[in-house]
Amino acid sequence: MTDAGTETGPRDDHEAAAPPAAAPRAEPEDRWYEQSARDHPAASVLVVALLVALPVLVFVQGSGRWFYLDEWDFLSARSATNLGDLFRPHNENWSTIPILVYRGIFNVVHLHSYWPYEVPVVVAHLCVVGLLFVIMRRSGVNQWIALLAAGLLLFFGSGYENIVWGFQIGFTGALAFGLGQLVAADHDGPIGRRDGWGLALGLAALLCSSVAVTTVAVVGVATLLRRGWRAAAFHVVPLGVLYGIWYLLAKPSSPTNPFHTPTSQVARYVERWDVASVGDSLGHLGHWTVVGVALGAMIVVGLGLAWTRLGLRGIAQRQSMVVAMLVGFVVFTTLSGVGRWFFGTAYAASSRYLYLGVAFLLPAIGVAASTLVRRWRVMIPVVVVVMVAGVPGNIAAFDHQLPNATYTSVGQQYVNALASSPLIARVPAALRPSQGSYPDLTAGWLRTAWRQGWIDQHAVDPITASVVPVQLGIYQTDRPPPAGGHCQPVTSHLDLRPAVGDVFWVRPVSGHGVTLLPSFAVTTLSPAGTPNSYPVSFDPGYGNRFTVVVPGLWLRIKPNPTSLAPLALCR
């Protein structure tokens, strides 16, 4: 058996074992998935690489992390036994499986260690890498090229969020389950048990995140091309109906237009987002701009050669998954752009988007590279260099990930300081000490966590301790300001000595035509009238009513320099 990995020749038992006598002689095909692993050393090498990568990613590249931002929703605001918690969206995502994963791990280790929360996302990432190898091999890619292409994602540090941040089990899990459905649906013949397993994998993808909307579309395109509309409908329609029912009942947040930009202009922004996503994905995969350009050229030339030879029918039969993954890239970047365009095209280079973009492009890269080296053997070193040139830079990119070690240390001290503070017994249980950095972390949950021993005790430095009175002393809620209240602009700062129960609101200064609420910072003052704590920022997007709930505060309120709206304080 040779490793030709060609685009021609039979693919399944249902097809003829040899071409008709009148047809041109077909190159032999390595139907690797019907043979034992010993016949395919690249697959064996991949398995070893994945096993080695698991501890490396968890304990080396993912070391020093702690709970960050969205994770607090699953830790403190959800229950595995409450259907409302399991099906309530996180932002726009259906997150049942990530919630169950977090709740299961939390019940065992609580907040004493972070690495158990990393294991599921790393395992999902390794499954993605393995499935990409399978997809490329089934698309006729040479086994060593497929191994090399799939390996590019293995230590893709530019996409670190989807590799080592536990919370991203939502995105990476959806991609892994979605690719599993794609592989299960890739066969000839009628709908059978294998398709049933594929549909189950698609459902699991939906229960992870909205990334599944793209993966279901990918499966639909691939199945339509290879097997026709009935098989495509089997894999898409039930999941689409189920997602539609959930969407109508759960009412997830939808993309916003905070600046009331005309639709035509939004469409142009989304188009720029799509273009930027192509450049960002290839540029970060190659690490160097020139390598990213070379990868793009390789895709165009290689796919052009491969698909010209195959023709439309051959593409539909042998390259359906590659075509569908390219369609998936466009679908995913467009949906992301619709939801995030107002952050600017630079946001398209966010780690979580880069990872998914590269994953959708890798099968096309594999086919293109395999075609070039098969056509011109002299191209082998060139193709290999282009593909691996960015690997060292992407491994190094893990060192620049967020949150860094400083956040971990400060975060542990901060949560410890809040939970152990005597003030926490005097404030409302629903008070959220930091809705920006620690959303969904409430005073009531912190009291319980400290009492139950869920949080490790850490020494708290004076700087961290100094902000606790501000964080626990101001109860932020969302209620409209009273009619006829007195408002005053705050251009420099405003000092207050409030009593318990005093309330103030913030709004933009009248006459500026701004609808966004202004952000501001609060410090505590010493008896001498000088600040004795670091500024604590408040974002009125989480509520613009502020009630003082602890006595003895002396506060200085200042507009944030980055606020888009001038500050007016109302009482």
Beta strands, then each sheet from edge to edge (+ up, - down):
strand 1: 474-477
strand 2: 487-490
strand 3: 494-496
strand 4: 503-508
strand 5: 520-524
strand 6: 536-538
strand 7: 545-548
strand 8: 555-559
strand 9: 567-570
sheet 1: 1+ 7- 4+ 9- 2+
sheet 2: 3+ 8- 5+ 6-
end
